[in-house]
Amino acid sequence: MTRMFKSPSVSYSSLEQLHNYFERPVIDALRDRDIELDDDTFVDVVCVALNELPAKYIRHDVDMAYFTDPSDMAIINSRIERALDLALGRVLSKRGPRDSTD
């Protein structure tokens, strides 16, 4: 016999707190590189980099900082940098030379 459980009523505002931990650090790391990219290219690089990283969904960023060992955080940061290197290579190689009349 299969039991059916009614799921609790969860508000969308609670669900909106859920996010992939890697989103903010990838964006920040790309900004820190101080590379001149147009908005579309920037977002494309972020998307490709995020697809190279595991999804790690959390509710609050502070939870990740609190529960992650500093040595693990160093590994995470290294993975972010490698993902960005790969993403920049892929995205920029697909773009043609910039039109100097823009």
A tleap script that builds the chain and sets N, CA, C and O, in Angstrom:
source leaprc.protein.ff14SB
mol = sequence {
  NMET THR ARG MET PHE LYS SER PRO SER VAL
  SER TYR SER SER LEU GLU GLN LEU HIE ASN
  TYR PHE GLU ARG PRO VAL ILE ASP ALA LEU
  ARG ASP ARG ASP ILE GLU LEU ASP ASP ASP
  THR PHE VAL ASP VAL VAL CYS VAL ALA LEU
  ASN GLU LEU PRO ALA LYS TYR ILE ARG HIE
  ASP VAL ASP MET ALA TYR PHE THR ASP PRO
  SER ASP MET ALA ILE ILE ASN SER ARG ILE
  GLU ARG ALA LEU ASP LEU ALA LEU GLY ARG
  VAL LEU SER LYS ARG GLY PRO ARG ASP SER
  THR CASP
}
set mol.1.N position { 0.842 -1.185 0.000 }
set mol.1.CA position { 0.000 0.000 0.000 }
set mol.1.C position { 0.891 1.254 0.000 }
set mol.1.O position { 1.807 1.380 0.812 }
set mol.2.N position { 0.608 2.150 -0.900 }
set mol.2.CA position { 1.371 3.382 -1.003 }
set mol.2.C position { 0.700 4.466 -0.174 }
set mol.2.O position { -0.503 4.705 -0.275 }
set mol.3.N position { 1.508 5.106 0.640 }
set mol.3.CA position { 0.976 6.218 1.437 }
set mol.3.C position { 1.103 7.511 0.653 }
set mol.3.O position { 2.109 7.759 -0.011 }
set mol.4.N position { 0.102 8.299 0.740 }
set mol.4.CA position { 0.127 9.609 0.090 }
set mol.4.C position { 0.207 10.667 1.188 }
set mol.4.O position { -0.572 10.656 2.141 }
set mol.5.N position { 1.145 11.562 1.035 }
set mol.5.CA position { 1.288 12.644 1.991 }
set mol.5.C position { 1.004 13.950 1.284 }
set mol.5.O position { 1.449 14.186 0.161 }
set mol.6.N position { 0.281 14.760 1.943 }
set mol.6.CA position { -0.001 16.081 1.399 }
set mol.6.C position { 1.218 16.964 1.668 }
set mol.6.O position { 1.689 17.073 2.800 }
set mol.7.N position { 1.713 17.590 0.604 }
set mol.7.CA position { 2.871 18.461 0.800 }
set mol.7.C position { 2.415 19.731 1.510 }
set mol.7.O position { 1.299 20.208 1.304 }
set mol.8.N position { 3.287 20.263 2.339 }
set mol.8.CA position { 2.917 21.479 3.061 }
set mol.8.C position { 2.770 22.650 2.092 }
set mol.8.O position { 3.396 22.691 1.033 }
set mol.9.N position { 1.956 23.562 2.473 }
set mol.9.CA position { 1.786 24.768 1.673 }
set mol.9.C position { 3.023 25.637 1.870 }
set mol.9.O position { 3.277 26.130 2.969 }
set mol.10.N position { 3.781 25.820 0.810 }
set mol.10.CA position { 5.012 26.594 0.876 }
set mol.10.C position { 4.822 27.839 0.030 }
set mol.10.O position { 4.392 27.768 -1.121 }
set mol.11.N position { 5.147 28.968 0.612 }
set mol.11.CA position { 4.966 30.219 -0.119 }
set mol.11.C position { 6.077 30.393 -1.154 }
set mol.11.O position { 7.188 29.892 -0.981 }
set mol.12.N position { 5.759 31.105 -2.221 }
set mol.12.CA position { 6.761 31.367 -3.252 }
set mol.12.C position { 7.896 32.216 -2.702 }
set mol.12.O position { 9.034 32.094 -3.156 }
set mol.13.N position { 7.605 33.070 -1.733 }
set mol.13.CA position { 8.683 33.886 -1.171 }
set mol.13.C position { 9.705 33.013 -0.461 }
set mol.13.O position { 10.893 33.335 -0.457 }
set mol.14.N position { 9.263 31.914 0.138 }
set mol.14.CA position { 10.211 30.980 0.756 }
set mol.14.C position { 11.021 30.261 -0.308 }
set mol.14.O position { 12.228 30.079 -0.153 }
set mol.15.N position { 10.372 29.855 -1.375 }
set mol.15.CA position { 11.061 29.150 -2.445 }
set mol.15.C position { 12.042 30.048 -3.194 }
set mol.15.O position { 13.051 29.571 -3.714 }
set mol.16.N position { 11.754 31.327 -3.249 }
set mol.16.CA position { 12.643 32.260 -3.943 }
set mol.16.C position { 13.988 32.406 -3.239 }
set mol.16.O position { 14.948 32.908 -3.822 }
set mol.17.N position { 14.054 31.966 -1.985 }
set mol.17.CA position { 15.324 32.023 -1.261 }
set mol.17.C position { 16.298 30.958 -1.741 }
set mol.17.O position { 17.504 31.078 -1.526 }
set mol.18.N position { 15.787 29.919 -2.387 }
set mol.18.CA position { 16.643 28.846 -2.881 }
set mol.18.C position { 17.440 29.328 -4.085 }
set mol.18.O position { 16.900 29.970 -4.986 }
set mol.19.N position { 18.713 29.015 -4.090 }
set mol.19.CA position { 19.537 29.366 -5.246 }
set mol.19.C position { 20.788 28.493 -5.276 }
set mol.19.O position { 21.165 27.871 -4.282 }
set mol.20.N position { 21.410 28.469 -6.435 }
set mol.20.CA position { 22.651 27.732 -6.601 }
set mol.20.C position { 23.760 28.571 -5.976 }
set mol.20.O position { 23.977 29.715 -6.373 }
set mol.21.N position { 24.450 28.012 -5.015 }
set mol.21.CA position { 25.508 28.732 -4.308 }
set mol.21.C position { 26.534 29.340 -5.270 }
set mol.21.O position { 27.032 30.441 -5.032 }
set mol.22.N position { 26.845 28.633 -6.342 }
set mol.22.CA position { 27.925 29.056 -7.225 }
set mol.22.C position { 27.610 30.308 -8.047 }
set mol.22.O position { 28.529 30.910 -8.603 }
set mol.23.N position { 26.365 30.712 -8.140 }
set mol.23.CA position { 26.019 31.865 -8.975 }
set mol.23.C position { 26.783 33.120 -8.568 }
set mol.23.O position { 27.474 33.711 -9.398 }
set mol.24.N position { 26.676 33.527 -7.339 }
set mol.24.CA position { 27.314 34.762 -6.879 }
set mol.24.C position { 28.839 34.681 -6.947 }
set mol.24.O position { 29.463 35.608 -7.463 }
set mol.25.N position { 29.465 33.613 -6.448 }
set mol.25.CA position { 30.936 33.565 -6.527 }
set mol.25.C position { 31.474 33.565 -7.963 }
set mol.25.O position { 32.536 34.133 -8.220 }
set mol.26.N position { 30.759 32.939 -8.895 }
set mol.26.CA position { 31.204 32.943 -10.289 }
set mol.26.C position { 31.116 34.362 -10.857 }
set mol.26.O position { 32.047 34.833 -11.510 }
set mol.27.N position { 30.014 35.025 -10.610 }
set mol.27.CA position { 29.851 36.403 -11.082 }
set mol.27.C position { 30.925 37.304 -10.483 }
set mol.27.O position { 31.551 38.090 -11.195 }
set mol.28.N position { 31.137 37.189 -9.171 }
set mol.28.CA position { 32.141 38.019 -8.502 }
set mol.28.C position { 33.550 37.728 -9.026 }
set mol.28.O position { 34.337 38.651 -9.237 }
set mol.29.N position { 33.865 36.459 -9.234 }
set mol.29.CA position { 35.201 36.093 -9.721 }
set mol.29.C position { 35.438 36.619 -11.134 }
set mol.29.O position { 36.546 37.043 -11.462 }
set mol.30.N position { 34.407 36.592 -11.962 }
set mol.30.CA position { 34.552 37.130 -13.313 }
set mol.30.C position { 34.724 38.644 -13.270 }
set mol.30.O position { 35.545 39.193 -14.005 }
set mol.31.N position { 33.973 39.316 -12.431 }
set mol.31.CA position { 34.138 40.772 -12.279 }
set mol.31.C position { 35.538 41.119 -11.781 }
set mol.31.O position { 36.133 42.104 -12.218 }
set mol.32.N position { 36.063 40.298 -10.858 }
set mol.32.CA position { 37.394 40.548 -10.301 }
set mol.32.C position { 38.496 40.446 -11.351 }
set mol.32.O position { 39.577 41.008 -11.177 }
set mol.33.N position { 38.228 39.743 -12.418 }
set mol.33.CA position { 39.233 39.601 -13.485 }
set mol.33.C position { 39.385 40.883 -14.293 }
set mol.33.O position { 40.355 41.043 -15.034 }
set mol.34.N position { 38.444 41.783 -14.153 }
set mol.34.CA position { 38.524 43.091 -14.807 }
set mol.34.C position { 38.738 42.967 -16.316 }
set mol.34.O position { 39.561 43.664 -16.910 }
set mol.35.N position { 37.970 42.056 -16.912 }
set mol.35.CA position { 38.010 41.853 -18.362 }
set mol.35.C position { 36.851 42.629 -18.963 }
set mol.35.O position { 35.736 42.585 -18.443 }
set mol.36.N position { 37.105 43.335 -20.047 }
set mol.36.CA position { 36.037 44.103 -20.684 }
set mol.36.C position { 35.192 43.178 -21.550 }
set mol.36.O position { 35.636 42.709 -22.598 }
set mol.37.N position { 33.959 42.920 -21.093 }
set mol.37.CA position { 33.014 42.088 -21.824 }
set mol.37.C position { 31.690 42.824 -21.932 }
set mol.37.O position { 31.279 43.510 -20.996 }
set mol.38.N position { 31.017 42.685 -23.074 }
set mol.38.CA position { 29.673 43.255 -23.155 }
set mol.38.C position { 28.741 42.392 -22.296 }
set mol.38.O position { 29.108 41.294 -21.876 }
set mol.39.N position { 27.545 42.899 -22.044 }
set mol.39.CA position { 26.616 42.207 -21.140 }
set mol.39.C position { 26.295 40.786 -21.600 }
set mol.39.O position { 26.281 39.860 -20.789 }
set mol.40.N position { 26.037 40.610 -22.897 }
set mol.40.CA position { 25.691 39.282 -23.402 }
set mol.40.C position { 26.843 38.293 -23.220 }
set mol.40.O position { 26.634 37.152 -22.810 }
set mol.41.N position { 28.043 38.738 -23.525 }
set mol.41.CA position { 29.203 37.859 -23.380 }
set mol.41.C position { 29.439 37.519 -21.918 }
set mol.41.O position { 29.745 36.373 -21.590 }
set mol.42.N position { 29.301 38.502 -21.037 }
set mol.42.CA position { 29.472 38.279 -19.601 }
set mol.42.C position { 28.518 37.192 -19.117 }
set mol.42.O position { 28.923 36.255 -18.430 }
set mol.43.N position { 27.252 37.332 -19.483 }
set mol.43.CA position { 26.246 36.356 -19.049 }
set mol.43.C position { 26.512 34.992 -19.659 }
set mol.43.O position { 26.340 33.973 -18.991 }
set mol.44.N position { 26.929 34.959 -20.917 }
set mol.44.CA position { 27.254 33.680 -21.550 }
set mol.44.C position { 28.402 32.983 -20.821 }
set mol.44.O position { 28.347 31.775 -20.591 }
set mol.45.N position { 29.435 33.732 -20.457 }
set mol.45.CA position { 30.570 33.157 -19.730 }
set mol.45.C position { 30.110 32.617 -18.374 }
set mol.45.O position { 30.513 31.526 -17.969 }
set mol.46.N position { 29.279 33.369 -17.682 }
set mol.46.CA position { 28.768 32.907 -16.387 }
set mol.46.C position { 27.984 31.611 -16.566 }
set mol.46.O position { 28.164 30.672 -15.790 }
set mol.47.N position { 27.121 31.545 -17.571 }
set mol.47.CA position { 26.318 30.335 -17.801 }
set mol.47.C position { 27.196 29.128 -18.099 }
set mol.47.O position { 26.981 28.050 -17.546 }
set mol.48.N position { 28.181 29.303 -18.970 }
set mol.48.CA position { 29.060 28.179 -19.310 }
set mol.48.C position { 29.850 27.744 -18.077 }
set mol.48.O position { 29.994 26.548 -17.827 }
set mol.49.N position { 30.356 28.694 -17.313 }
set mol.49.CA position { 31.107 28.353 -16.100 }
set mol.49.C position { 30.219 27.613 -15.104 }
set mol.49.O position { 30.647 26.618 -14.519 }
set mol.50.N position { 28.995 28.082 -14.905 }
set mol.50.CA position { 28.081 27.411 -13.966 }
set mol.50.C position { 27.772 25.988 -14.410 }
set mol.50.O position { 27.605 25.100 -13.574 }
set mol.51.N position { 27.695 25.767 -15.708 }
set mol.51.CA position { 27.430 24.414 -16.209 }
set mol.51.C position { 28.621 23.477 -16.015 }
set mol.51.O position { 28.468 22.258 -16.099 }
set mol.52.N position { 29.789 24.029 -15.760 }
set mol.52.CA position { 30.975 23.217 -15.478 }
set mol.52.C position { 31.082 22.857 -13.996 }
set mol.52.O position { 31.889 22.009 -13.618 }
set mol.53.N position { 30.285 23.489 -13.177 }
set mol.53.CA position { 30.347 23.272 -11.725 }
set mol.53.C position { 29.143 22.461 -11.262 }
set mol.53.O position { 28.094 22.478 -11.907 }
set mol.54.N position { 29.292 21.754 -10.149 }
set mol.54.CA position { 28.135 21.013 -9.635 }
set mol.54.C position { 27.097 21.994 -9.084 }
set mol.54.O position { 27.443 23.059 -8.572 }
set mol.55.N position { 25.860 21.629 -9.196 }
set mol.55.CA position { 24.809 22.462 -8.589 }
set mol.55.C position { 24.852 22.257 -7.087 }
set mol.55.O position { 24.929 21.122 -6.615 }
set mol.56.N position { 24.805 23.328 -6.343 }
set mol.56.CA position { 24.820 23.257 -4.876 }
set mol.56.C position { 23.767 24.247 -4.393 }
set mol.56.O position { 24.046 25.426 -4.174 }
set mol.57.N position { 22.558 23.736 -4.234 }
set mol.57.CA position { 21.460 24.611 -3.867 }
set mol.57.C position { 21.421 24.836 -2.369 }
set mol.57.O position { 21.518 23.903 -1.573 }
set mol.58.N position { 21.277 26.097 -2.010 }
set mol.58.CA position { 21.230 26.497 -0.613 }
set mol.58.C position { 20.121 27.529 -0.441 }
set mol.58.O position { 19.562 28.048 -1.407 }
set mol.59.N position { 19.835 27.797 0.791 }
set mol.59.CA position { 18.833 28.814 1.097 }
set mol.59.C position { 19.491 30.139 1.458 }
set mol.59.O position { 19.034 31.201 1.034 }
set mol.60.N position { 20.560 30.074 2.237 }
set mol.60.CA position { 21.258 31.286 2.684 }
set mol.60.C position { 22.763 31.115 2.447 }
set mol.60.O position { 23.332 30.077 2.783 }
set mol.61.N position { 23.397 32.124 1.874 }
set mol.61.CA position { 24.834 32.069 1.630 }
set mol.61.C position { 25.618 31.879 2.918 }
set mol.61.O position { 26.652 31.210 2.922 }
set mol.62.N position { 25.144 32.450 3.993 }
set mol.62.CA position { 25.857 32.343 5.268 }
set mol.62.C position { 25.954 30.888 5.720 }
set mol.62.O position { 26.913 30.515 6.396 }
set mol.63.N position { 24.972 30.063 5.355 }
set mol.63.CA position { 25.038 28.641 5.708 }
set mol.63.C position { 26.246 27.980 5.053 }
set mol.63.O position { 26.938 27.178 5.679 }
set mol.64.N position { 26.488 28.312 3.818 }
set mol.64.CA position { 27.615 27.733 3.095 }
set mol.64.C position { 28.925 28.177 3.741 }
set mol.64.O position { 29.829 27.363 3.931 }
set mol.65.N position { 29.029 29.428 4.069 }
set mol.65.CA position { 30.248 29.944 4.686 }
set mol.65.C position { 30.483 29.309 6.057 }
set mol.65.O position { 31.618 28.996 6.417 }
set mol.66.N position { 29.425 29.127 6.799 }
set mol.66.CA position { 29.538 28.590 8.153 }
set mol.66.C position { 29.873 27.106 8.153 }
set mol.66.O position { 30.685 26.654 8.960 }
set mol.67.N position { 29.263 26.354 7.266 }
set mol.67.CA position { 29.401 24.898 7.288 }
set mol.67.C position { 30.507 24.351 6.380 }
set mol.67.O position { 30.699 23.137 6.314 }
set mol.68.N position { 31.229 25.219 5.688 }
set mol.68.CA position { 32.274 24.750 4.773 }
set mol.68.C position { 33.645 24.988 5.391 }
set mol.68.O position { 33.972 26.100 5.806 }
set mol.69.N position { 34.424 23.942 5.442 }
set mol.69.CA position { 35.786 23.994 5.960 }
set mol.69.C position { 36.626 24.914 5.065 }
set mol.69.O position { 36.448 24.901 3.847 }
set mol.70.N position { 37.531 25.705 5.633 }
set mol.70.CA position { 38.356 26.611 4.814 }
set mol.70.C position { 39.132 25.907 3.699 }
set mol.70.O position { 39.297 26.472 2.618 }
set mol.71.N position { 39.607 24.694 3.942 }
set mol.71.CA position { 40.328 23.977 2.879 }
set mol.71.C position { 39.375 23.590 1.749 }
set mol.71.O position { 39.756 23.603 0.579 }
set mol.72.N position { 38.129 23.246 2.103 }
set mol.72.CA position { 37.129 22.949 1.075 }
set mol.72.C position { 36.778 24.210 0.286 }
set mol.72.O position { 36.539 24.146 -0.920 }
set mol.73.N position { 36.746 25.353 0.969 }
set mol.73.CA position { 36.444 26.617 0.293 }
set mol.73.C position { 37.550 26.966 -0.699 }
set mol.73.O position { 37.277 27.519 -1.764 }
set mol.74.N position { 38.788 26.647 -0.356 }
set mol.74.CA position { 39.896 26.889 -1.284 }
set mol.74.C position { 39.742 26.018 -2.536 }
set mol.74.O position { 40.018 26.472 -3.646 }
set mol.75.N position { 39.308 24.786 -2.359 }
set mol.75.CA position { 39.065 23.894 -3.496 }
set mol.75.C position { 37.928 24.437 -4.355 }
set mol.75.O position { 38.013 24.429 -5.583 }
set mol.76.N position { 36.871 24.905 -3.711 }
set mol.76.CA position { 35.730 25.480 -4.433 }
set mol.76.C position { 36.187 26.680 -5.263 }
set mol.76.O position { 35.830 26.800 -6.435 }
set mol.77.N position { 36.970 27.558 -4.659 }
set mol.77.CA position { 37.447 28.743 -5.382 }
set mol.77.C position { 38.329 28.360 -6.561 }
set mol.77.O position { 38.272 28.993 -7.615 }
set mol.78.N position { 39.140 27.331 -6.386 }
set mol.78.CA position { 39.973 26.847 -7.485 }
set mol.78.C position { 39.112 26.303 -8.615 }
set mol.78.O position { 39.403 26.544 -9.787 }
set mol.79.N position { 38.066 25.579 -8.278 }
set mol.79.CA position { 37.149 25.049 -9.297 }
set mol.79.C position { 36.444 26.168 -10.042 }
set mol.79.O position { 36.232 26.080 -11.252 }
set mol.80.N position { 36.086 27.208 -9.327 }
set mol.80.CA position { 35.441 28.364 -9.955 }
set mol.80.C position { 36.394 29.004 -10.964 }
set mol.80.O position { 35.991 29.326 -12.081 }
set mol.81.N position { 37.644 29.185 -10.575 }
set mol.81.CA position { 38.623 29.801 -11.482 }
set mol.81.C position { 38.842 28.940 -12.722 }
set mol.81.O position { 38.923 29.469 -13.831 }
set mol.82.N position { 38.938 27.614 -12.550 }
set mol.82.CA position { 39.101 26.718 -13.703 }
set mol.82.C position { 37.878 26.757 -14.608 }
set mol.82.O position { 38.006 26.751 -15.833 }
set mol.83.N position { 36.683 26.798 -14.003 }
set mol.83.CA position { 35.453 26.858 -14.796 }
set mol.83.C position { 35.402 28.157 -15.594 }
set mol.83.O position { 34.971 28.161 -16.747 }
set mol.84.N position { 35.839 29.255 -14.987 }
set mol.84.CA position { 35.860 30.533 -15.701 }
set mol.84.C position { 36.889 30.522 -16.832 }
set mol.84.O position { 36.618 31.039 -17.916 }
set mol.85.N position { 38.051 29.944 -16.595 }
set mol.85.CA position { 39.056 29.839 -17.665 }
set mol.85.C position { 38.470 29.101 -18.859 }
set mol.85.O position { 38.582 29.554 -19.998 }
set mol.86.N position { 37.851 27.971 -18.592 }
set mol.86.CA position { 37.259 27.162 -19.649 }
set mol.86.C position { 36.135 27.931 -20.352 }
set mol.86.O position { 36.058 27.941 -21.580 }
set mol.87.N position { 35.268 28.572 -19.569 }
set mol.87.CA position { 34.132 29.303 -20.133 }
set mol.87.C position { 34.605 30.465 -20.995 }
set mol.87.O position { 34.078 30.679 -22.087 }
set mol.88.N position { 35.575 31.206 -20.525 }
set mol.88.CA position { 36.104 32.318 -21.324 }
set mol.88.C position { 36.678 31.810 -22.634 }
set mol.88.O position { 36.437 32.398 -23.688 }
set mol.89.N position { 37.433 30.724 -22.578 }
set mol.89.CA position { 37.995 30.154 -23.795 }
set mol.89.C position { 36.917 29.739 -24.779 }
set mol.89.O position { 37.014 30.029 -25.971 }
set mol.90.N position { 35.901 29.068 -24.289 }
set mol.90.CA position { 34.824 28.598 -25.176 }
set mol.90.C position { 34.030 29.762 -25.770 }
set mol.90.O position { 33.819 29.831 -26.981 }
set mol.91.N position { 33.599 30.664 -24.907 }
set mol.91.CA position { 32.729 31.755 -25.379 }
set mol.91.C position { 33.490 32.702 -26.306 }
set mol.91.O position { 32.985 33.071 -27.366 }
set mol.92.N position { 34.687 33.091 -25.915 }
set mol.92.CA position { 35.426 34.044 -26.734 }
set mol.92.C position { 35.876 33.430 -28.056 }
set mol.92.O position { 36.014 34.143 -29.050 }
set mol.93.N position { 36.107 32.123 -28.082 }
set mol.93.CA position { 36.498 31.495 -29.345 }
set mol.93.C position { 35.329 31.425 -30.326 }
set mol.93.O position { 35.539 31.329 -31.535 }
set mol.94.N position { 34.113 31.473 -29.817 }
set mol.94.CA position { 32.919 31.427 -30.680 }
set mol.94.C position { 32.543 32.806 -31.211 }
set mol.94.O position { 31.789 32.921 -32.178 }
set mol.95.N position { 33.067 33.845 -30.579 }
set mol.95.CA position { 32.746 35.215 -30.999 }
set mol.95.C position { 33.713 35.645 -32.088 }
set mol.95.O position { 34.900 35.324 -32.045 }
set mol.96.N position { 33.197 36.365 -33.051 }
set mol.96.CA position { 34.067 36.909 -34.088 }
set mol.96.C position { 34.790 38.136 -33.557 }
set mol.96.O position { 34.504 38.598 -32.452 }
set mol.97.N position { 35.715 38.658 -34.327 }
set mol.97.CA position { 36.381 39.894 -33.908 }
set mol.97.C position { 35.355 41.010 -33.747 }
set mol.97.O position { 34.381 41.097 -34.495 }
set mol.98.N position { 35.593 41.836 -32.780 }
set mol.98.CA position { 34.645 42.927 -32.542 }
set mol.98.C position { 34.658 43.920 -33.695 }
set mol.98.O position { 35.700 44.223 -34.277 }
set mol.99.N position { 33.479 44.407 -33.999 }
set mol.99.CA position { 33.353 45.422 -35.031 }
set mol.99.C position { 33.793 46.744 -34.447 }
set mol.99.O position { 33.210 47.200 -33.463 }
set mol.100.N position { 34.793 47.368 -35.013 }
set mol.100.CA position { 35.343 48.613 -34.452 }
set mol.100.C position { 34.394 49.794 -34.625 }
set mol.100.O position { 34.658 50.870 -34.088 }
set mol.101.N position { 33.289 49.623 -35.366 }
set mol.101.CA position { 32.363 50.739 -35.541 }
set mol.101.C position { 31.318 50.794 -34.438 }
set mol.101.O position { 30.513 51.725 -34.415 }
set mol.102.N position { 31.301 49.831 -33.520 }
set mol.102.CA position { 30.307 49.847 -32.422 }
set mol.102.C position { 30.555 50.967 -31.458 }
set mol.102.O position { 29.815 51.120 -30.486 }
savepdb mol mol.pdb
quit
